[in-house]
Amino acid sequence: MRMQCAKLIIHWHVSISMPNAIVSAASSGIGKGIASVLSRSGYRLTLFARDEKRIDEARKELKLKFGLEPLAIPADLSKPEDIDRVVKKHRETYGSIENLVINYGDPRVAGFTDLSDEDWQYAIDMIFMSTVRITREALKDMIRARHGSIVYVTSMTVREPMEGFSLSSSLRSAVVALAKNISLEVSKFGIRINTISQGYINTERLRDVIKTGVDRTEGMRRLSGDVPLRRVGDPEEIGEVVEFLLSSRASYVNGANIPVDGGITKFPL
């Protein structure tokens, strides 16, 4: 009996001292940067992304660097059955969803007239409907616990539309609006929801969208010149803001959209 009580106390202590979180699109880039910062801060993580090899490599790297082994699941944000599988495995491992960070894959970059219905439908499922589906599940646990924090990682295109980014700009703007609306409904349960609008971050995606024919180093230099801080950001710099928003240090930050872009967004409000 005493041993059982001791185990319960240890389990309770670990649960209190080590919060858990789900992080999507976490195999590389911004998602991996977020996972790295949260691992360093002691979070018990469930990470998922489409590429099985890369998400497993991320798992191994985080365990080696920080000693905590995250749960790593190959899964596609655009598929409801994959989201259900991630949520189920997270609950089986950690008990409930305490924090949620939704980072996204990138939709097609193309002119509006070049986008097909299939392009739109995939982007809607991957960005907007994935947010609806996984948030709905997370809120079941958070409302029961009367505590929780959610962060959606969007883009500066919600404030600074760019040519060729119709999918990103419109759907990420919808995510920001959705977060604000949900925050009005769930704040009474002690749940906070915020969004981040990231700027130019040094990822494979950014390097790939630099126009063909331009040396990548030169392309990055030109992008840096557009940023008031005169550099692009690192994925971990997004992670630092996410970690702050999840923590009690941000206990009065709710329903906000926070630009993390080196000052490139011109719109002041």
Order of alpha helices (4+ residues) and beta strands (2+ residues): alpha-beta-alpha-beta-alpha-beta-alpha-beta-alpha-alpha-beta-alpha-beta-alpha-alpha-alpha-beta
